[in-house]
Amino acid sequence: MPAPGDARARIVELTARGRHALRVMHSSAKELESQWENTVGRRQLTELRESLQLLLAARSRTADG
């Protein structure tokens, strides 16, 4: 469906099946993160997230430049 006020944009809505898939994915991701935290500990998992965010930011800067 077109977005109000912007003919270039489209509004996309998930179907019931899509919403269910999103809930399953979110639940699975939370479970996986919990397993990782139990394996390496909260501090190391936090450090991993921060390192990955730095790498993604650096990649974005490289792609933009």
C-alpha positions as a printed Julia matrix, in Angstrom:
65×3 Matrix{Float64}:
  0.0     0.0    0.0
  1.33    3.49  -0.76
  2.71    5.55   2.1
  0.74    8.72   2.83
  2.65   11.76   1.68
  5.4     9.88  -0.19
  4.54    8.22  -3.49
  7.98    6.56  -3.63
  7.46    4.6   -0.4
  5.33    1.56   0.28
  3.93    0.4    3.61
  4.41   -3.31   4.12
  2.39   -5.27   6.66
  3.17   -8.78   7.83
  0.58  -11.49   7.42
 -0.47  -13.62  10.4
  2.02  -16.24   9.19
  4.74  -13.6    8.96
  4.01  -12.33  12.48
  4.2   -15.9   13.78
  7.52  -16.46  12.0
  8.86  -13.24  13.53
  7.83  -14.37  17.03
  9.51  -17.76  16.5
 12.67  -16.08  15.2
 12.78  -13.66  18.14
 12.29  -16.48  20.64
 15.01  -18.58  18.96
 17.44  -15.65  18.98
 16.84  -15.03  22.69
 17.4   -18.71  23.46
 20.63  -18.75  21.45
 21.91  -15.61  23.2
 21.14  -17.22  26.55
 23.13  -20.31  25.55
 26.06  -18.15  24.44
 25.95  -16.22  27.71
 25.99  -19.48  29.67
 28.99  -20.62  27.62
 31.21  -17.52  27.63
 29.7   -15.33  30.36
 27.89  -12.01  30.23
 31.03   -9.85  30.12
 32.56  -11.67  27.16
 29.26  -11.72  25.29
 28.94   -7.96  25.81
 32.5    -7.49  24.54
 31.7    -9.62  21.5
 28.63   -7.51  20.7
 30.65   -4.3   21.05
 33.41   -5.64  18.81
 30.91   -6.72  16.16
 29.25   -3.29  16.26
 32.65   -1.64  15.72
 33.35   -3.92  12.75
 29.94   -3.18  11.21
 30.44    0.56  11.67
 33.88    0.37  10.04
 32.44   -1.63   7.15
 29.69    0.93   6.67
 32.22    3.77   6.57
 34.29    1.87   4.0
 31.23    1.13   1.85
 30.12    4.78   1.99
 33.53    6.18   1.14
